[in-house]
Amino acid sequence: MSKTRKAASRPPIDMIDSEAEQLAGLALSVARRFPAVSALLLRETERARLHSAAAISPDTVTMGATVEFLDDSNGTQRTVTLVYPAEADITQGRISILTPVGAALIGLRTGQSILWPDRFLTVLGVWRATAS
C-alpha cells in the first residue's frame, strides 16, 4: 500500500490553545491578501484538538518549533523553523505560518503525513525550544 493511501488527507492535529487563537486572528487579518492560505489555516485551527502549552506532546509542530519533513511531491527533505510572518527568513530556514507549507505543518506530530492541497508532506522530526 502506498504512503498516500495510508495517510489521511487531514490527519488529527493538536495545537496550543493560545496559539490557535492567535493563528485564527492572523488568518482573518490576511484574508483579503492571502485568501487561500487564510482559509486553510482557519480550517486547521477550527478542527484542532486544543491543549495547554504544558500538556501538548513534545513531538507536535507548534510555533517556533524546528521541523524536519519530507515533501513527496518533489522528493526533498527539509528542516525549517515555523515562525510568524515578521520573523520569516527563508535563508535562515524560518518559514512563515502564512505559507502553504507552514500552514500544513502546524499541529502535526512526528510520523504524520498530510496531503496539502497539492503536496504530500511527512513530518520526520520535531524539536521545540524549552522554556528556561
CORDAPE-V402953 format. One record per pair of residues at least 12 apart in sequence whose C-alpha atoms are under 10 Angstrom apart, sorted by the first residue. I is the first residue (numbers start at 1). GAP is how many residues later the second one is. D is the distance in whole Angstrom. If there is no record, write none. Layout:
BEGIN
I|GAP|D + I|GAP|D
END
This chain:
BEGIN
3|69|10 + 3|110|8 + 3|117|9 + 3|119|10 + 4|68|10 + 4|109|8 + 4|110|9 + 4|111|8 + 4|116|8 + 4|117|10 + 6|107|9 + 7|104|10 + 7|105|7 + 7|106|6 + 7|107|7 + 7|108|8 + 7|113|9 + 7|114|10 + 7|115|9 + 8|104|9 + 8|105|7 + 8|106|7 + 8|107|8 + 9|104|8 + 9|105|5 + 9|106|5 + 9|107|7 + 9|108|9 + 9|111|9 + 10|34|9 + 10|37|10 + 10|94|9 + 10|98|10 + 10|102|10 + 10|103|8 + 10|104|6 + 10|105|7 + 10|106|8 + 11|37|10 + 11|96|10 + 11|97|8 + 11|98|10 + 11|101|7 + 11|102|7 + 11|103|7 + 11|104|9 + 12|32|10 + 12|35|8 + 12|36|7 + 12|37|8 + 12|95|8 + 12|96|8 + 12|97|9 + 12|100|9 + 12|102|10 + 13|31|8 + 13|32|9 + 13|34|8 + 13|35|5 + 13|36|6 + 13|37|9 + 13|47|8 + 13|48|9 + 13|92|10 + 13|93|8 + 13|94|5 + 13|95|5 + 13|96|8 + 13|99|9 + 14|30|9 + 14|31|9 + 14|33|9 + 14|34|5 + 14|35|5 + 14|36|6 + 14|37|7 + 14|42|7 + 14|43|9 + 14|46|7 + 14|47|8 + 14|48|9 + 14|92|8 + 14|93|5 + 14|94|7 + 14|95|8 + 15|29|9 + 15|30|8 + 15|32|10 + 15|33|6 + 15|34|6 + 15|35|5 + 15|36|6 + 15|37|8 + 15|38|9 + 15|41|7 + 15|42|10 + 15|45|8 + 15|46|8 + 15|47|7 + 15|48|9 + 15|91|8 + 15|92|5 + 15|93|9 + 16|29|10 + 16|32|9 + 16|33|9 + 16|34|6 + 16|35|5 + 16|36|5 + 16|37|5 + 16|38|9 + 16|39|9 + 16|40|7 + 16|41|10 + 16|44|10 + 16|45|10 + 16|46|7 + 16|47|9 + 16|91|9 + 17|28|9 + 17|31|9 + 17|32|9 + 17|33|5 + 17|34|5 + 17|35|6 + 17|36|8 + 17|39|10 + 18|32|9 + 18|33|9 + 18|34|8 + 18|35|8 + 19|26|9 + 19|31|9 + 19|32|10 + 19|33|10 + 19|34|9 + 19|43|8 + 19|44|7 + 20|21|10 + 20|22|9 + 20|24|9 + 20|25|5 + 20|26|8 + 20|28|8 + 20|29|10 + 20|30|8 + 20|31|10 + 20|42|10 + 20|43|10 + 20|86|10 + 20|87|10 + 21|21|10 + 21|24|8 + 21|25|10 + 21|29|10 + 22|23|10 + 23|15|10 + 23|18|7 + 23|19|8 + 23|21|10 + 23|22|7 + 23|40|10 + 23|61|9 + 23|74|8 + 23|75|9 + 23|80|10 + 24|14|9 + 24|15|10 + 24|17|7 + 24|18|6 + 24|19|9 + 24|20|9 + 24|21|6 + 24|22|8 + 25|13|10 + 25|17|9 + 26|12|8 + 26|15|9 + 26|16|9 + 26|58|9 + 26|59|10 + 26|71|9 + 26|72|9 + 27|12|7 + 27|13|9 + 27|14|6 + 27|15|6 + 27|16|10 + 27|18|10 + 27|70|9 + 27|71|8 + 28|13|9 + 28|14|8 + 30|68|9 + 34|64|8 + 34|65|9 + 36|62|10 + 36|63|10 + 36|64|9 + 37|60|9 + 37|61|6 + 37|62|7 + 37|63|6 + 37|64|10 + 37|65|9 + 37|66|7 + 37|67|10 + 38|59|10 + 38|60|7 + 38|61|9 + 38|62|9 + 38|65|9 + 40|58|10 + 40|60|8 + 40|63|7 + 40|64|8 + 40|76|9 + 40|77|9 + 41|56|8 + 41|57|8 + 41|58|10 + 41|59|9 + 41|61|9 + 41|62|6 + 41|63|8 + 41|65|9 + 42|61|9 + 43|60|10 + 44|59|8 + 44|60|8 + 44|62|8 + 44|63|8 + 45|58|10 + 45|61|9 + 45|62|9 + 48|58|10 + 48|59|7 + 48|60|10 + 49|58|9 + 50|57|10 + 56|51|10 + 57|52|8 + 58|51|9 + 58|52|10 + 58|68|8 + 58|69|8 + 58|70|7 + 58|71|10 + 58|72|10 + 59|48|10 + 59|49|8 + 59|50|5 + 59|51|6 + 59|52|9 + 59|64|10 + 59|65|10 + 59|66|7 + 59|67|5 + 59|68|7 + 59|69|8 + 60|45|9 + 60|46|8 + 60|47|6 + 60|48|6 + 60|49|4 + 60|50|7 + 60|52|10 + 60|63|10 + 60|65|9 + 60|66|7 + 60|67|9 + 60|68|9 + 61|20|10 + 61|21|8 + 61|41|10 + 61|44|7 + 61|45|5 + 61|46|5 + 61|47|6 + 61|48|6 + 61|49|8 + 61|62|9 + 61|64|9 + 61|65|6 + 61|66|8 + 61|67|8 + 62|19|10 + 62|20|7 + 62|21|9 + 62|43|9 + 62|44|6 + 62|45|6 + 62|46|8 + 62|47|10 + 62|64|9 + 62|65|10 + 62|66|8 + 63|18|8 + 63|19|5 + 63|20|6 + 63|21|8 + 63|33|10 + 63|34|8 + 63|39|10 + 63|42|10 + 63|43|7 + 63|44|9 + 63|65|9 + 64|16|10 + 64|17|6 + 64|18|5 + 64|19|5 + 64|20|8 + 64|23|10 + 64|30|9 + 64|31|10 + 64|33|10 + 64|63|9 + 64|64|7 + 64|65|8 + 65|15|8 + 65|16|6 + 65|17|6 + 65|18|8 + 65|29|10 + 65|41|9 + 65|61|7 + 65|62|6 + 65|63|5 + 65|64|7 + 66|13|7 + 66|14|6 + 66|15|4 + 66|16|6 + 66|17|9 + 66|27|9 + 66|28|9 + 66|59|8 + 66|60|6 + 66|61|5 + 66|62|6 + 66|63|9 + 67|12|5 + 67|13|5 + 67|14|6 + 67|15|8 + 67|38|8 + 67|39|10 + 67|41|10 + 67|42|10 + 67|43|9 + 67|56|7 + 67|57|8 + 67|58|6 + 67|59|5 + 67|60|7 + 67|61|9 + 68|12|7 + 68|13|9 + 68|42|9 + 68|54|9 + 68|55|6 + 68|56|5 + 68|57|5 + 68|58|6 + 68|59|9 + 69|36|9 + 69|41|9 + 69|42|9 + 69|43|10 + 69|44|9 + 69|52|7 + 69|53|5 + 69|54|4 + 69|55|5 + 69|56|7 + 69|57|9 + 70|43|9 + 70|50|8 + 70|51|6 + 70|52|5 + 70|53|7 + 70|54|7 + 71|30|9 + 71|42|10 + 71|43|10 + 71|48|7 + 71|49|6 + 71|50|5 + 71|51|7 + 71|52|9 + 72|41|10 + 72|43|10 + 72|47|7 + 72|48|5 + 72|49|6 + 72|50|8 + 73|42|10 + 73|45|8 + 73|46|5 + 73|47|6 + 73|48|8 + 74|45|9 + 74|46|9 + 75|45|10 + 75|46|10 + 76|45|10 + 77|44|10 + 77|45|9 + 77|46|10 + 77|47|9 + 78|15|9 + 78|45|10 + 78|46|10 + 79|14|7 + 79|15|9 + 79|44|10 + 79|45|9 + 79|46|9 + 79|47|9 + 80|12|8 + 80|13|5 + 80|14|6 + 80|15|7 + 80|16|10 + 80|22|9 + 80|46|10 + 81|12|6 + 81|13|5 + 81|14|6 + 81|15|9 + 81|16|10 + 81|21|9 + 81|45|10 + 81|46|9 + 81|47|9 + 82|12|6 + 82|13|5 + 82|14|6 + 82|15|6 + 82|16|10 + 82|17|10 + 82|19|9 + 82|20|6 + 82|21|9 + 82|23|8 + 82|24|8 + 83|12|6 + 83|13|5 + 83|14|6 + 83|15|9 + 83|19|8 + 84|12|5 + 84|13|6 + 84|14|8 + 84|18|10 + 85|12|7 + 85|13|7 + 85|14|9 + 100|16|8 + 100|17|8 + 100|18|10 + 100|19|9 + 101|15|8 + 101|16|10 + 101|18|9 + 101|20|8 + 103|13|9 + 104|12|6 + 104|13|9 + 104|15|9 + 104|16|10 + 104|17|8 + 105|16|8 + 105|17|9 + 105|18|8 + 108|14|9 + 108|15|7 + 108|18|9 + 109|13|9 + 109|14|7 + 109|15|9 + 109|16|8 + 109|17|8 + 110|12|8 + 110|13|5 + 110|14|5 + 110|15|5 + 110|16|6 + 110|17|10 + 111|12|5 + 111|13|6 + 111|14|8 + 111|15|10 + 112|12|8 + 112|13|10
END
